[in-house]
Amino acid sequence: MVNNDNHLYIIDPLIRSRDLKRLIKRIKPIESNKYSVYLVRENTVLYKVLVLGKPNVKYYSRRKYDVLSGLTYRIREALIKHLGRDFIEVYWDGSYYRVKIKYSPLTIRIVVDDYKYKKV
């Protein structure tokens, strides 16, 4: 029997989804007692990011006014925090949920792979 709990998804800032809960589940890290591990791809570089503390997901809502229809509707968004500092913001860009990564002094980025220098 294979344990799939330790599977890491690669977080790409270009990722987009229409389902907020499903996107938050994909961002789930491997947790230890004092730090969490994420895999992040930025352009052609793949990083392993170590963040101090355990993740805490905060959901919030904001109101958006649509100019064309004249309607006001509520949008749910999320923040993933580590030790009270924002690390990942999941926001609505008008048609999809997107991911924005905010690095802080509590993060360590380690280069795992660089696709730019791979020979084909």
FENGIMO-V916195 format. One record per residue. N is the residue number from 0. RES is the residue in three letters. PHI is phi as a letter, one per 40 degrees, with the letter a starting at -180 (999 if undefined). NEAR is the number of other C-alpha atoms within 12 Angstrom. Layout:
# FENGIMO-V916195
((N & RES & PHI & NEAR) (N & RES & PHI & NEAR))
This chain:
# FENGIMO-V916195
((0 & MET & 999 & 3) (1 & VAL & c & 6) (2 & ASN & c & 6) (3 & ASN & c & 9) (4 & ASP & c & 13) (5 & ASN & c & 15) (6 & HIS & c & 18) (7 & LEU & b & 21) (8 & TYR & c & 24) (9 & ILE & c & 26) (10 & ILE & c & 33) (11 & ASP & b & 26) (12 & PRO & c & 25) (13 & LEU & c & 19) (14 & ILE & c & 25) (15 & ARG & a & 24) (16 & SER & a & 24) (17 & ARG & c & 22) (18 & ASP & b & 22) (19 & LEU & c & 27) (20 & LYS & c & 19) (21 & ARG & c & 15) (22 & LEU & c & 30) (23 & ILE & c & 32) (24 & LYS & c & 20) (25 & ARG & c & 25) (26 & ILE & c & 37) (27 & LYS & d & 27) (28 & PRO & c & 32) (29 & ILE & c & 26) (30 & GLU & b & 23) (31 & SER & b & 16) (32 & ASN & c & 12) (33 & LYS & b & 16) (34 & TYR & a & 21) (35 & SER & b & 31) (36 & VAL & b & 33) (37 & TYR & b & 37) (38 & LEU & b & 32) (39 & VAL & b & 36) (40 & ARG & b & 28) (41 & GLU & b & 26) (42 & ASN & f & 15) (43 & THR & b & 17) (44 & VAL & b & 22) (45 & LEU & b & 24) (46 & TYR & b & 25) (47 & LYS & b & 27) (48 & VAL & b & 33) (49 & LEU & b & 30) (50 & VAL & b & 35) (51 & LEU & c & 27) (52 & GLY & g & 25) (53 & LYS & c & 26) (54 & PRO & c & 31) (55 & ASN & b & 24) (56 & VAL & c & 26) (57 & LYS & b & 22) (58 & TYR & c & 19) (59 & TYR & a & 18) (60 & SER & b & 16) (61 & ARG & b & 15) (62 & ARG & c & 14) (63 & LYS & b & 18) (64 & TYR & b & 14) (65 & ASP & c & 13) (66 & VAL & c & 9) (67 & LEU & c & 7) (68 & SER & c & 9) (69 & GLY & g & 9) (70 & LEU & c & 11) (71 & THR & b & 13) (72 & TYR & b & 15) (73 & ARG & c & 15) (74 & ILE & b & 25) (75 & ARG & c & 24) (76 & GLU & b & 31) (77 & ALA & a & 32) (78 & LEU & b & 30) (79 & ILE & b & 35) (80 & LYS & b & 28) (81 & HIS & b & 31) (82 & LEU & f & 21) (83 & GLY & g & 18) (84 & ARG & b & 25) (85 & ASP & c & 26) (86 & PHE & b & 34) (87 & ILE & b & 36) (88 & GLU & b & 32) (89 & VAL & b & 42) (90 & TYR & b & 32) (91 & TRP & c & 27) (92 & ASP & b & 19) (93 & GLY & h & 16) (94 & SER & b & 12) (95 & TYR & a & 20) (96 & TYR & c & 27) (97 & ARG & b & 29) (98 & VAL & b & 34) (99 & LYS & b & 28) (100 & ILE & b & 29) (101 & LYS & b & 22) (102 & TYR & c & 22) (103 & SER & b & 20) (104 & PRO & c & 16) (105 & LEU & c & 23) (106 & THR & b & 27) (107 & ILE & b & 20) (108 & ARG & b & 24) (109 & ILE & b & 19) (110 & VAL & c & 18) (111 & VAL & c & 18) (112 & ASP & a & 19) (113 & ASP & b & 18) (114 & TYR & c & 16) (115 & LYS & c & 12) (116 & TYR & c & 9) (117 & LYS & c & 9) (118 & LYS & c & 6) (119 & VAL & b & 5))
